[in-house]
Amino acid sequence: MTIDHAHDTHHHEEGFFKKYFWSTDHKMIAKQYLFTGMFMGLMGGFFAYALRMQQAFPGKTVPLYGVVTPTLYNALATNHGTIMIFWFAMPVLIAAFGNYLIPLMIGVDDMVFPRINRLSYQVFLLSAIVLIASFFVPGGAFGGAWTAYPPLSANANYNLTPWGASLWLVAVALEFVAFLLGGINFITTFMNSRAPGMKMFDIPMVLWTIIIASILFMASVGPLIAGAIMLLFDQTMSIGFFDPAKGGDPVLWQHLFWFFGHPEVYVVLLPAMGIVAEVITVFARKKLFGYKTVFYTMVGTGALSFVVWAHHQFIAGIDPRMANLFTITTVLISIPIAEMCFVYIATLYKASIEFSTAMLFALAFLAEFFIGGVTGIFLGASGSDIYFHDTYFVVAHFHYTFVPIAIIGVMAGLYFWYPKMFGRMMDEKLGKIHFWGTVISFNCIFIPLFYTGAAGDQRRIYNYQNFPHTNTEFLSDLRTFATISMVSMLLFQIPFLYNFFVSMKKGKVAGKNPWKSNTLEWVADSPPPHGNFKELPEVYRPPYEYSVPGRAQDYWPQNEKA
Ligand SMILES: [Cu+2]
């Protein structure tokens, strides 16, 4: 079937503005999300640099920052967390990869609602601008932590940055609107348009993960948006929803926040695991061991993720019997995630593995996320959490979940789909320097922090020299070591950025399918033109012994070596 006639209207020349700022092409919107997310990610990383420098060398002048004051320290900590999760992990993992991959992998020409798609990015861009603007208002940016617990975030006596706090809330709310618009579009496109012959269980795993993540996000974000508006009322009109003096309850905010906040972990985790699934199957030349198992596991994880949130509140004064219940659900949810990791490892069994940079990142995801998962058990059990709560052990734990997701997983996807996105190959040598530098530095940052946390370093502390139990030589050496490693991790992003931007012009021409993959996006040209496919692909069900049903016929069998 030819679709040229349907696309005659697209073949006129588009002006610069229309092409780069007003596009409805899902691939351009994906790139807009990607570049905005990468910019915000660098900013978040740069904030982390100042935080760690202040911890290692308290009160000293930080190169490129000057002296980090306590107010600035709080603002940087708050916004580092907020940016990395809402303006880096989500836009890149869901919006960029989702936008890019959904139409291409199901073999259609674009999203069902291209204009809603455009609006989604524009609202997202606005939210980023509002967040950045919050640094330039009287009092400076919000510093009440990314969880925005009242009274620090609401009560006029404690909230030292009223302007920054309100702008921060508005920015987060706008960002949620952007992702709600995007989620509607993703789910509708996914349900309603697929290449002829493609059955539900032919769909590549990464798309399932993105769709399930979108559903989780849409189902969990409502209470938080309501909470954000209530908090805004508290801030601007002193209504007192969360103020005990006025009959309110600060713990209510914690419930509203974490009812969203925990599923949010899976909103970003699942797409990263989907990316890893695609990369592993291609570079191991095997089909995913237990595709349906992974699918049902994910649905189960998604459902379970709605009943674990109060593990963040074990010491907030909730009923201990409730704490027991949430301990049980929290420990339960580690089972499906462990199972998915085992499925990936089983996929590698007896495979002939090609250690490309993308594959190295995918494998590193499994190894590093494993440490994040195991250390989470100490925090999920209410007994040990009472000891570890709000220490650097928690910080180290969630960085062992979020860095594998947002950096290692994203990198696996970027190195893998870069040839499709930009039509050229990235340099593998630079890629490997980037990989080893990033992963080794990352471990050197956070392994010491498990120790400092267990030894009593509370999080969100401006100067550890102020406390006798944390002002020891050994602890401060560990903090300095973590800081040096952090700077090293940032510096190792330079070969990546160089590789990423220079390869767009100078990289080897990729051709349609450089990795010999068998999903539909590789049937299109690299980069795919507006409308994606010259002919819409059809999906066959060949009787090859090793084939995955429903993949493009031309590219089978890939499994000679298996
Ligand atoms: Cu949680």
Residues whose N, C-alpha, C, O or C-beta is under 5 A from the ligand:
A	BS01	CU	H262
